[in-house]
Amino acid sequence: MKTDFDCYEALGVAWSKRSYQIVLLDSDRVRSLYSTEAQNARQRYKQVRELSSVNNLRKAISRSEFKNISSS
């Protein structure tokens, strides 16, 4: 389980006295935000990875087609 510190650190909260006090006002909200953002980040990473794979495959096919045309 994540600690409050892990959540604050992951959200990039500055540890000034003022921001520390503001964050402590609603640690449940911070945990919720952290959980949501972490899930969204994992989903975005997965989508980017899949898109990258598709783009690499397209490039490989294009190069292959170009070589076939060039050698004809």
N, CA, C and O atoms as a GROMACS GRO file, in nm:
protein
  288
    1MET      N    1   0.084  -0.119   0.000
    1MET     CA    2   0.000   0.000   0.000
    1MET      C    3   0.088   0.125   0.000
    1MET      O    4   0.192   0.129   0.067
    2LYS      N    5   0.047   0.222  -0.075
    2LYS     CA    6   0.121   0.347  -0.083
    2LYS      C    7   0.102   0.429   0.044
    2LYS      O    8  -0.006   0.431   0.103
    3THR      N    9   0.208   0.495   0.084
    3THR     CA   10   0.198   0.587   0.198
    3THR      C   11   0.161   0.724   0.144
    3THR      O   12   0.168   0.749   0.024
    4ASP      N   13   0.121   0.813   0.234
    4ASP     CA   14   0.092   0.950   0.192
    4ASP      C   15   0.213   1.010   0.123
    4ASP      O   16   0.201   1.078   0.021
    5PHE      N   17   0.331   0.984   0.180
    5PHE     CA   18   0.452   1.041   0.122
    5PHE      C   19   0.471   0.995  -0.022
    5PHE      O   20   0.505   1.076  -0.109
    6ASP      N   21   0.450   0.867  -0.049
    6ASP     CA   22   0.462   0.815  -0.186
    6ASP      C   23   0.368   0.887  -0.281
    6ASP      O   24   0.405   0.923  -0.392
    7CYS      N   25   0.246   0.908  -0.235
    7CYS     CA   26   0.146   0.975  -0.318
    7CYS      C   27   0.186   1.119  -0.346
    7CYS      O   28   0.179   1.166  -0.459
    8TYR      N   29   0.228   1.190  -0.241
    8TYR     CA   30   0.267   1.331  -0.258
    8TYR      C   31   0.388   1.340  -0.350
    8TYR      O   32   0.394   1.425  -0.438
    9GLU      N   33   0.484   1.252  -0.327
    9GLU     CA   34   0.606   1.255  -0.407
    9GLU      C   35   0.575   1.226  -0.553
    9GLU      O   36   0.628   1.292  -0.642
   10ALA      N   37   0.488   1.129  -0.578
   10ALA     CA   38   0.452   1.093  -0.715
   10ALA      C   39   0.380   1.207  -0.786
   10ALA      O   40   0.393   1.223  -0.907
   11LEU      N   41   0.305   1.284  -0.711
   11LEU     CA   42   0.233   1.396  -0.771
   11LEU      C   43   0.321   1.520  -0.785
   11LEU      O   44   0.276   1.622  -0.837
   12GLY      N   45   0.445   1.511  -0.739
   12GLY     CA   46   0.538   1.622  -0.753
   12GLY      C   47   0.507   1.738  -0.662
   12GLY      O   48   0.532   1.854  -0.697
   13VAL      N   49   0.453   1.710  -0.545
   13VAL     CA   50   0.418   1.816  -0.452
   13VAL      C   51   0.544   1.873  -0.391
   13VAL      O   52   0.628   1.799  -0.339
   14ALA      N   53   0.557   2.003  -0.397
   14ALA     CA   54   0.671   2.069  -0.334
   14ALA      C   55   0.655   2.060  -0.182
   14ALA      O   56   0.546   2.076  -0.129
   15TRP      N   57   0.765   2.035  -0.116
   15TRP     CA   58   0.757   2.015   0.029
   15TRP      C   59   0.780   2.144   0.106
   15TRP      O   60   0.847   2.144   0.210
   16SER      N   61   0.726   2.253   0.056
   16SER     CA   62   0.730   2.376   0.135
   16SER      C   63   0.625   2.362   0.244
   16SER      O   64   0.534   2.279   0.234
   17LYS      N   65   0.638   2.442   0.347
   17LYS     CA   66   0.543   2.432   0.459
   17LYS      C   67   0.400   2.454   0.409
   17LYS      O   68   0.309   2.382   0.449
   18ARG      N   69   0.382   2.552   0.324
   18ARG     CA   70   0.248   2.585   0.276
   18ARG      C   71   0.187   2.469   0.197
   18ARG      O   72   0.074   2.429   0.225
   19SER      N   73   0.259   2.416   0.099
   19SER     CA   74   0.202   2.309   0.017
   19SER      C   75   0.181   2.183   0.100
   19SER      O   76   0.085   2.109   0.078
   20TYR      N   77   0.269   2.158   0.194
   20TYR     CA   78   0.255   2.041   0.282
   20TYR      C   79   0.124   2.052   0.360
   20TYR      O   80   0.052   1.954   0.373
   21GLN      N   81   0.095   2.170   0.410
   21GLN     CA   82  -0.028   2.190   0.487
   21GLN      C   83  -0.151   2.174   0.396
   21GLN      O   84  -0.250   2.114   0.436
   22ILE      N   85  -0.144   2.228   0.276
   22ILE     CA   86  -0.257   2.218   0.183
   22ILE      C   87  -0.284   2.072   0.148
   22ILE      O   88  -0.399   2.029   0.148
   23VAL      N   89  -0.180   1.997   0.120
   23VAL     CA   90  -0.196   1.857   0.083
   23VAL      C   91  -0.253   1.778   0.198
   23VAL      O   92  -0.338   1.691   0.178
   24LEU      N   93  -0.207   1.806   0.319
   24LEU     CA   94  -0.255   1.731   0.434
   24LEU      C   95  -0.403   1.755   0.462
   24LEU      O   96  -0.467   1.676   0.531
   25LEU      N   97  -0.457   1.864   0.409
   25LEU     CA   98  -0.599   1.892   0.431
   25LEU      C   99  -0.687   1.782   0.371
   25LEU      O  100  -0.795   1.754   0.423
   26ASP      N  101  -0.642   1.722   0.264
   26ASP     CA  102  -0.728   1.626   0.195
   26ASP      C  103  -0.647   1.508   0.140
   26ASP      O  104  -0.636   1.491   0.019
   27SER      N  105  -0.590   1.429   0.229
   27SER     CA  106  -0.504   1.320   0.183
   27SER      C  107  -0.583   1.212   0.110
   27SER      O  108  -0.527   1.143   0.025
   28ASP      N  109  -0.712   1.195   0.141
   28ASP     CA  110  -0.792   1.096   0.068
   28ASP      C  111  -0.805   1.136  -0.078
   28ASP      O  112  -0.799   1.051  -0.167
   29ARG      N  113  -0.822   1.264  -0.102
   29ARG     CA  114  -0.831   1.314  -0.240
   29ARG      C  115  -0.699   1.291  -0.313
   29ARG      O  116  -0.697   1.254  -0.430
   30VAL      N  117  -0.589   1.314  -0.243
   30VAL     CA  118  -0.458   1.293  -0.304
   30VAL      C  119  -0.439   1.146  -0.340
   30VAL      O  120  -0.391   1.114  -0.449
   31ARG      N  121  -0.477   1.057  -0.250
   31ARG     CA  122  -0.466   0.913  -0.278
   31ARG      C  123  -0.553   0.875  -0.398
   31ARG      O  124  -0.511   0.797  -0.484
   32SER      N  125  -0.672   0.929  -0.403
   32SER     CA  126  -0.762   0.900  -0.514
   32SER      C  127  -0.702   0.950  -0.645
   32SER      O  128  -0.703   0.879  -0.746
   33LEU      N  129  -0.652   1.071  -0.642
   33LEU     CA  130  -0.590   1.130  -0.761
   33LEU      C  131  -0.469   1.047  -0.804
   33LEU      O  132  -0.450   1.020  -0.922
   34TYR      N  133  -0.388   1.009  -0.706
   34TYR     CA  134  -0.270   0.928  -0.738
   34TYR      C  135  -0.310   0.796  -0.803
   34TYR      O  136  -0.252   0.755  -0.903
   35SER      N  137  -0.409   0.730  -0.746
   35SER     CA  138  -0.454   0.601  -0.799
   35SER      C  139  -0.506   0.616  -0.941
   35SER      O  140  -0.475   0.535  -1.029
   36THR      N  141  -0.586   0.720  -0.963
   36THR     CA  142  -0.642   0.745  -1.096
   36THR      C  143  -0.532   0.777  -1.195
   36THR      O  144  -0.529   0.722  -1.306
   37GLU      N  145  -0.442   0.866  -1.157
   37GLU     CA  146  -0.334   0.906  -1.247
   37GLU      C  147  -0.241   0.790  -1.279
   37GLU      O  148  -0.196   0.776  -1.392
   38ALA      N  149  -0.213   0.708  -1.178
   38ALA     CA  150  -0.125   0.593  -1.202
   38ALA      C  151  -0.189   0.498  -1.302
   38ALA      O  152  -0.122   0.447  -1.392
   39GLN      N  153  -0.318   0.474  -1.286
   39GLN     CA  154  -0.389   0.386  -1.379
   39GLN      C  155  -0.392   0.446  -1.519
   39GLN      O  156  -0.369   0.376  -1.617
   40ASN      N  157  -0.419   0.577  -1.527
   40ASN     CA  158  -0.422   0.644  -1.657
   40ASN      C  159  -0.284   0.640  -1.724
   40ASN      O  160  -0.273   0.620  -1.845
   41ALA      N  161  -0.180   0.658  -1.644
   41ALA     CA  162  -0.045   0.657  -1.698
   41ALA      C  163  -0.011   0.519  -1.753
   41ALA      O  164   0.050   0.508  -1.860
   42ARG      N  165  -0.050   0.414  -1.682
   42ARG     CA  166  -0.025   0.278  -1.731
   42ARG      C  167  -0.099   0.254  -1.862
   42ARG      O  168  -0.046   0.193  -1.955
   43GLN      N  169  -0.222   0.303  -1.870
   43GLN     CA  170  -0.303   0.286  -1.991
   43GLN      C  171  -0.241   0.363  -2.108
   43GLN      O  172  -0.231   0.311  -2.219
   44ARG      N  173  -0.198   0.489  -2.082
   44ARG     CA  174  -0.134   0.568  -2.188
   44ARG      C  175  -0.006   0.501  -2.236
   44ARG      O  176   0.021   0.497  -2.356
   45TYR      N  177   0.072   0.449  -2.142
   45TYR     CA  178   0.198   0.383  -2.178
   45TYR      C  179   0.170   0.263  -2.268
   45TYR      O  180   0.239   0.240  -2.367
   46LYS      N  181   0.068   0.186  -2.232
   46LYS     CA  182   0.031   0.068  -2.310
   46LYS      C  183  -0.012   0.109  -2.451
   46LYS      O  184   0.027   0.046  -2.549
   47GLN      N  185  -0.092   0.216  -2.460
   47GLN     CA  186  -0.139   0.263  -2.592
   47GLN      C  187  -0.022   0.312  -2.677
   47GLN      O  188  -0.016   0.284  -2.796
   48VAL      N  189   0.069   0.385  -2.615
   48VAL     CA  190   0.184   0.437  -2.689
   48VAL      C  191   0.271   0.322  -2.738
   48VAL      O  192   0.319   0.324  -2.852
   49ARG      N  193   0.290   0.223  -2.653
   49ARG     CA  194   0.370   0.107  -2.691
   49ARG      C  195   0.306   0.032  -2.807
   49ARG      O  196   0.374  -0.009  -2.901
   50GLU      N  197   0.174   0.015  -2.802
   50GLU     CA  198   0.103  -0.053  -2.910
   50GLU      C  199   0.110   0.028  -3.039
   50GLU      O  200   0.133  -0.028  -3.147
   51LEU      N  201   0.091   0.158  -3.028
   51LEU     CA  202   0.098   0.245  -3.145
   51LEU      C  203   0.238   0.242  -3.206
   51LEU      O  204   0.253   0.240  -3.328
   52SER      N  205   0.338   0.243  -3.121
   52SER     CA  206   0.476   0.238  -3.167
   52SER      C  207   0.501   0.108  -3.244
   52SER      O  208   0.568   0.108  -3.347
   53SER      N  209   0.448  -0.002  -3.193
   53SER     CA  210   0.464  -0.132  -3.261
   53SER      C  211   0.399  -0.129  -3.399
   53SER      O  212   0.455  -0.179  -3.496
   54VAL      N  213   0.280  -0.072  -3.406
   54VAL     CA  214   0.208  -0.063  -3.534
   54VAL      C  215   0.286   0.024  -3.631
   54VAL      O  216   0.301  -0.011  -3.748
   55ASN      N  217   0.337   0.138  -3.583
   55ASN     CA  218   0.413   0.228  -3.670
   55ASN      C  219   0.540   0.161  -3.720
   55ASN      O  220   0.577   0.175  -3.837
   56ASN      N  221   0.608   0.088  -3.632
   56ASN     CA  222   0.730   0.018  -3.673
   56ASN      C  223   0.699  -0.088  -3.778
   56ASN      O  224   0.775  -0.106  -3.873
   57LEU      N  225   0.588  -0.157  -3.761
   57LEU     CA  226   0.547  -0.258  -3.859
   57LEU      C  227   0.517  -0.193  -3.994
   57LEU      O  228   0.555  -0.245  -4.098
   58ARG      N  229   0.448  -0.079  -3.991
   58ARG     CA  230   0.418  -0.008  -4.116
   58ARG      C  231   0.545   0.035  -4.187
   58ARG      O  232   0.556   0.022  -4.309
   59LYS      N  233   0.642   0.086  -4.109
   59LYS     CA  234   0.769   0.128  -4.168
   59LYS      C  235   0.840   0.009  -4.232
   59LYS      O  236   0.895   0.020  -4.341
   60ALA      N  237   0.839  -0.103  -4.163
   60ALA     CA  238   0.905  -0.223  -4.216
   60ALA      C  239   0.839  -0.268  -4.345
   60ALA      O  240   0.907  -0.306  -4.440
   61ILE      N  241   0.708  -0.264  -4.349
   61ILE     CA  242   0.634  -0.302  -4.471
   61ILE      C  243   0.666  -0.205  -4.584
   61ILE      O  244   0.688  -0.247  -4.698
   62SER      N  245   0.670  -0.076  -4.552
   62SER     CA  246   0.701   0.024  -4.655
   62SER      C  247   0.841   0.003  -4.711
   62SER      O  248   0.861   0.010  -4.832
   63ARG      N  249   0.938  -0.023  -4.623
   63ARG     CA  250   1.075  -0.048  -4.669
   63ARG      C  251   1.080  -0.173  -4.756
   63ARG      O  252   1.149  -0.177  -4.858
   64SER      N  253   1.006  -0.274  -4.715
   64SER     CA  254   1.003  -0.399  -4.791
   64SER      C  255   0.944  -0.376  -4.929
   64SER      O  256   0.996  -0.426  -5.029
   65GLU      N  257   0.835  -0.301  -4.936
   65GLU     CA  258   0.771  -0.271  -5.065
   65GLU      C  259   0.864  -0.188  -5.153
   65GLU      O  260   0.872  -0.210  -5.274
   66PHE      N  261   0.935  -0.092  -5.091
   66PHE     CA  262   1.027  -0.008  -5.166
   66PHE      C  263   1.140  -0.093  -5.226
   66PHE      O  264   1.178  -0.075  -5.341
   67LYS      N  265   1.192  -0.186  -5.145
   67LYS     CA  266   1.299  -0.274  -5.195
   67LYS      C  267   1.248  -0.359  -5.311
   67LYS      O  268   1.320  -0.380  -5.409
   68ASN      N  269   1.126  -0.409  -5.299
   68ASN     CA  270   1.069  -0.492  -5.406
   68ASN      C  271   1.052  -0.412  -5.535
   68ASN      O  272   1.078  -0.462  -5.644
   69ILE      N  273   1.008  -0.287  -5.521
   69ILE     CA  274   0.989  -0.201  -5.639
   69ILE      C  275   1.125  -0.167  -5.700
   69ILE      O  276   1.141  -0.169  -5.822
   70SER      N  277   1.222  -0.135  -5.614
   70SER     CA  278   1.356  -0.097  -5.661
   70SER      C  279   1.425  -0.211  -5.734
   70SER      O  280   1.495  -0.189  -5.832
   71SER      N  281   1.406  -0.332  -5.686
   71SER     CA  282   1.475  -0.447  -5.747
   71SER      C  283   1.405  -0.497  -5.874
   71SER      O  284   1.461  -0.579  -5.947
   72SER      N  285   1.284  -0.450  -5.899
   72SER     CA  286   1.209  -0.496  -6.018
   72SER      C  287   1.258  -0.429  -6.144
   72SER      O  288   1.206  -0.456  -6.252
   0.00000   0.00000   0.00000
